[in-house]
Every structure is written in structure tokens, then in C-alpha cells.
Amino acid sequence: MKHQKLKQNITIKDFTPVISWEEIERVLGKRRYNRFCKWMEGQTSTYGGVYIDDLDRFLKGLAVID
């Protein structure tokens, strides 16, 4: 039986962009970072940080959607 190689063109769209918690705290400052953490309660996040879409929603003053 012959194995067929599948050709995959991987692009940046194949990955989920994440911003580290440390970077968010550095940029937002302590007070706004604490508000963001409260806003994130119950949201899905990763070990490494926060999904860009969630941070974007927070910065725009939009509601949580998870």
C-alpha cells in the first residue's frame, strides 16, 4: 500500500492569535487590567494568554459572548 502525501498550505489563518497575560497587563496598566480580568471571568482563555478577539471586544466595550 502506497502512502500518499497530502499537500497543505498553512497560513497564519490556521492559528489562533493569543496575547500573553503579562503583555496585556503591561499595556493596560494595573487598574484597567484588573477590570479586564473581571470581564474575562467565565471566558475561554489559554494557558499562554487571551484570544485577541476577546481583548478586542473588551476594548470596544462590548459584552461577553462565551
C-alpha positions as CSV (number, residue, x, y, z in Angstrom):
1,M,0.0,0.0,0.0
2,K,1.4,3.3,-1.0
3,H,1.2,6.3,1.3
4,Q,0.1,9.5,-0.3
5,K,1.4,12.8,0.9
6,L,-1.2,15.4,1.4
7,K,-0.2,18.9,0.3
8,Q,-1.2,21.5,2.9
9,N,-0.7,25.2,2.5
10,I,-0.6,26.5,6.0
11,T,-1.3,30.2,6.6
12,I,-1.5,32.4,9.6
13,K,-5.3,32.0,9.5
14,D,-4.7,28.4,10.6
15,F,-3.5,29.6,14.0
16,T,-5.4,31.3,16.9
17,P,-3.6,34.5,17.8
18,V,-3.1,34.9,21.6
19,I,-1.7,37.8,23.7
20,S,0.0,36.9,26.9
21,W,-1.4,38.0,30.2
22,E,1.8,39.8,31.0
23,E,1.7,41.8,27.8
24,I,-1.9,42.8,28.4
25,E,-1.1,43.9,32.0
26,R,1.9,45.9,30.8
27,V,-0.2,47.7,28.1
28,L,-3.4,48.2,30.0
29,G,-1.9,49.2,33.4
30,K,-2.9,47.7,36.7
31,R,-6.4,49.2,37.2
32,R,-7.6,48.5,33.7
33,Y,-6.0,45.1,33.7
34,N,-8.0,44.2,36.8
35,R,-11.2,45.3,35.1
36,F,-10.3,43.2,32.1
37,C,-9.7,40.2,34.3
38,K,-13.1,40.6,35.9
39,W,-14.6,40.9,32.4
40,M,-12.8,37.7,31.4
41,E,-14.3,35.6,34.3
42,G,-16.0,32.7,32.6
43,Q,-14.4,33.4,29.3
44,T,-12.3,30.8,27.5
45,S,-8.6,31.6,27.6
46,T,-5.4,29.6,27.0
47,Y,-2.5,28.8,29.3
48,G,-0.4,31.3,27.4
49,G,-2.9,34.2,27.4
50,V,-6.0,35.6,25.9
51,Y,-7.5,35.4,22.5
52,I,-7.2,38.6,20.5
53,D,-10.9,38.7,19.7
54,D,-11.8,38.8,23.5
55,L,-9.4,41.6,24.2
56,D,-10.8,43.5,21.2
57,R,-14.3,43.1,22.5
58,F,-13.3,44.4,25.9
59,L,-11.5,47.4,24.4
60,K,-14.6,48.2,22.4
61,G,-16.8,48.0,25.5
62,L,-18.8,45.1,24.1
63,A,-20.4,42.3,26.1
64,V,-19.0,38.9,26.8
65,I,-20.2,36.3,24.2
66,D,-18.9,33.0,25.7
